[in-house]
Amino acid sequence: MTYVVVENCIKCKFMDCVEVCPVDCFYEGENMLVIHPDECIDCGVCEPECPAEAIKPDTEPGLEKWLELNAEYANAWPNITTKRDPEPDSEKFDGEDGKFDKYFSANPGEGD
């Protein structure tokens, strides 16, 4: 099992999770984070830290797409280990439906 970042992170990108990760397995895109599935040790400390509830165990049904997306972009985006401010208007986008189709960006973020 591993944890994955799902759609609700898009345009929110709260970074509480990166501070608590003991193995630094978060990677930063322009408007979301992902978890590297081969680096995640399944400790679960990140899941309750996410205010947007955008981190889920990959054992939940229907998360195959998100596991693939996390794996793909963790290999392309820079590592992030330091919490920064969330996306502008993040609270406005928290819980919005269809964020992947509307807002997902494959561009990398800043990283550390």
Protein Blocks (a to p, Z undefined) as FASTA:
>chain_A
ZZdddfklgonlpaklmmmmmnlpaccdfkbccddfklpgolommmmmpmnlpaccfkbg
hilmmmmmmmmmmmmmccdfbdcdddehklmmgopahklmmmocfbdcebZZ
